[in-house]
Amino acid sequence: MLRARTPTRLRPAYLVFLIAAVLAGGCGDGARPQSGSPFAGGAPTTPTTPTPAPTPPAAPPSVANRPPTPKPSTKSPPRYAFPVRARNVAYHPTHAAYPGTDIFADCGVPVVAVTDGRILEVSRVDRYSPSGPQGPYNGGLSVSLLGDDGVRYYGSHLTQVAAGVDPGVRVHVGQRLGAVGRTGNASDVCHLHFGISPPCRKTGDWWIRRGVVWPASFLDAWREQRNRSPAATVRAWHRD
């Protein structure tokens, strides 16, 4: 009598070998896992985040949008010259009745602009008469200059006014304006009457134009070629 066989229990090692053989036979023509897939051979690959491109540096502002660079001031202080171009000159620190200076020199020597500026008034005709009004025409031939420093400079008793010296004309320090003379009420003595004053709104203000501050100390400086300006003294007089 035959005994029925009891099914033999497969050992674990044999079972693993059998499963591997089945899998090898069934995937021969199948698609292989792609690289990077969790099913590909080797360790699974972790997806990487792309590195952002570096931000370019900000462009400098265009020249048109840049604020203007302040330029250093090139304006030079005013220069001054002695009003008579001659070696043999004399003048006094005082004057009769009002501030002014008489500069004594030979008739015909040049009278020059004491600083840069423009011509205000010119008189080329001697209208003075001893029997006429005393004051407006006392200067005879004369020139007044408004300097760039804001001061009016007046010279009178000229024997001649230089050609081209007319109201509104710009002149430069040392430029010839005329010549020393004895026109007007000059007591027949060759000299230049020199006055310093502020400019006034109305013309013909001869009592201001003839001089309101003492010029002698400034003449001393200009004769020594020192640029001393009377502008502050004139402004102080004007305020008073």
C-alpha positions in Angstrom: 0.0 0.0 0.0 1.4 3.3 -1.1 1.7 6.1 1.3 0.8 9.5 0.1 3.8 11.9 0.1 3.7 14.9 2.2 4.5 18.0 0.1 8.1 19.0 0.7 8.4 22.5 2.3 10.7 24.7 0.2 13.6 26.1 1.9 14.0 29.8 2.0 17.2 29.9 -0.1 15.7 27.9 -2.8 12.6 30.1 -2.9 14.8 33.2 -3.4 16.6 31.5 -6.3 13.3 30.6 -8.0 11.9 34.2 -7.8 15.1 35.6 -9.3 14.9 33.2 -12.2 11.3 34.1 -13.0 12.1 37.8 -13.0 15.1 37.4 -15.2 13.1 35.6 -17.8 10.1 38.0 -17.8 12.0 41.4 -18.2 14.3 40.5 -21.2 12.4 42.7 -23.7 10.9 45.2 -21.3 11.9 48.8 -20.9 14.7 49.5 -18.5 14.4 52.0 -15.8 15.8 55.4 -16.8 18.7 56.9 -15.0 17.6 58.8 -12.1 14.6 56.7 -11.6 14.1 55.2 -8.1 14.1 51.8 -9.9 17.4 52.2 -11.6 20.5 50.5 -10.4 22.4 52.1 -7.6 21.3 54.6 -5.0 18.3 56.7 -5.8 19.1 60.2 -7.2 17.7 63.3 -5.4 16.5 66.0 -7.8 18.6 69.2 -7.5 17.2 72.8 -7.5 18.8 74.9 -10.3 21.1 77.7 -8.9 19.8 81.1 -9.9 22.1 83.3 -12.1 24.0 86.0 -10.3 22.4 89.4 -10.4 24.5 91.9 -12.5 25.7 95.0 -10.6 23.5 98.1 -11.0 24.6 100.3 -13.9 26.0 103.7 -12.9 23.6 106.6 -13.4 23.8 108.1 -16.8 25.7 111.4 -17.3 22.5 113.2 -18.0 21.0 112.2 -14.7 24.0 112.9 -12.6 23.8 116.1 -10.4 26.0 118.8 -11.7 29.4 119.0 -10.1 29.9 122.4 -8.5 32.8 124.3 -10.2 35.3 126.2 -8.2 34.9 129.9 -8.4 37.2 131.4 -10.9 36.3 135.0 -10.2 39.3 136.9 -9.1 39.2 139.9 -6.7 39.2 143.3 -8.4 42.5 144.9 -9.3 43.2 148.6 -9.0 45.5 151.1 -10.6 46.6 154.6 -9.6 44.4 157.0 -11.7 47.3 159.1 -13.1 50.1 157.4 -15.1 53.0 159.7 -14.2 56.0 159.6 -11.8 55.7 163.3 -10.8 52.4 163.4 -9.0 51.3 164.9 -5.6 48.0 164.8 -3.7 46.7 165.8 -0.3 44.8 163.6 2.2 42.1 166.3 2.6 40.1 168.5 0.3 38.1 171.7 0.7 34.5 171.4 1.8 33.9 167.8 1.0 35.7 164.4 0.7 37.8 164.2 -2.5 41.4 164.5 -3.7 43.2 166.7 -6.2 46.0 164.8 -7.9 48.5 167.3 -9.2 50.4 166.3 -12.4 51.4 167.9 -15.7 48.7 168.6 -18.2 48.4 165.9 -20.8 49.6 162.9 -18.8 47.3 159.9 -19.1 44.3 159.4 -16.8 43.4 155.7 -16.6 40.6 153.5 -15.2 41.3 152.5 -11.6 39.5 149.2 -12.0 37.4 147.2 -14.4 33.9 148.5 -15.1 31.7 150.5 -17.5 31.5 154.2 -18.2 28.5 156.0 -16.7 28.8 159.7 -17.7 31.1 161.6 -20.0 31.4 165.4 -20.5 33.5 166.4 -23.5 32.4 170.1 -23.4 33.6 172.6 -20.8 30.4 174.4 -19.8 31.8 176.0 -16.6 31.5 179.8 -16.3 32.5 181.8 -13.2 29.3 183.8 -13.5 27.1 180.7 -14.0 25.9 178.1 -11.5 28.6 176.8 -9.2 28.5 173.0 -9.0 27.0 171.1 -12.0 29.7 172.2 -14.4 32.7 172.7 -12.1 34.4 169.6 -13.4 34.7 170.7 -17.0 35.7 167.7 -19.1 35.1 164.6 -17.0 34.5 160.9 -16.9 32.7 158.7 -14.3 33.2 155.0 -14.1 31.1 152.3 -12.4 33.5 149.7 -11.2 32.7 146.0 -11.0 33.1 146.5 -7.3 29.9 148.6 -7.3 31.8 151.9 -6.7 31.6 155.0 -8.8 34.9 156.7 -9.6 34.9 160.3 -10.9 37.7 162.2 -12.6 37.4 165.8 -13.8 39.3 168.9 -15.1 40.5 166.8 -18.0 42.0 168.4 -21.1 40.8 165.5 -23.2 38.5 162.5 -23.1 39.8 159.5 -25.0 38.1 158.4 -28.2 35.6 155.6 -27.7 35.1 156.4 -24.0 31.3 156.7 -24.0 28.5 155.9 -21.6 27.9 152.1 -21.5 31.3 151.2 -22.8 33.2 148.6 -20.8 36.8 149.5 -19.8 39.6 147.6 -18.0 41.9 148.5 -15.2 44.7 150.8 -16.5 42.9 151.7 -19.7 43.4 155.3 -20.8 40.3 157.4 -20.3 41.7 160.9 -20.9 44.4 163.3 -19.9 45.1 165.6 -17.0 44.0 169.2 -17.7 42.6 172.4 -16.1 39.1 172.7 -17.5 36.1 173.7 -15.4 36.8 175.4 -12.0 40.4 174.2 -11.8 41.8 177.5 -10.7 44.1 177.3 -13.8 46.1 174.6 -12.2 46.8 171.2 -14.0 45.4 168.5 -11.8 42.8 165.6 -11.7 40.0 165.9 -9.3 39.2 162.4 -8.1 36.1 161.4 -6.2 34.7 158.1 -4.9 30.9 157.6 -4.3 28.1 155.1 -4.7 26.1 155.2 -8.0 22.8 157.0 -7.7 19.5 156.4 -9.6 19.3 159.9 -11.0 21.8 161.6 -13.2 23.4 164.9 -12.6 23.9 164.3 -8.9 27.1 166.2 -9.0 27.2 166.8 -5.2 27.5 163.0 -4.7 29.5 162.2 -7.8 32.3 164.6 -6.8 33.1 162.4 -3.7 31.7 161.2 -0.4 34.5 159.2 1.1 38.2 160.2 1.5 40.2 158.7 -1.4 43.8 159.3 -0.1 44.2 156.0 1.8 43.1 154.0 -1.3 45.4 156.1 -3.5 48.3 155.3 -1.2 47.6 151.6 -1.6 47.1 151.7 -5.4 50.3 153.7 -5.8 52.1 150.8 -4.0 50.3 148.3 -6.2 48.1 146.9 -3.4 44.6 146.0 -4.3 42.7 147.8 -1.5 39.0 148.2 -2.3 36.8 151.1 -1.1 33.6 149.1 -1.7 33.0 148.4 2.0 33.6 152.1 3.0 31.2 153.3 0.3 28.5 150.8 1.4 28.9 151.9 5.0 28.5 155.6 3.9 25.4 154.6 1.9 23.8 152.8 4.9 24.4 155.9 7.1 
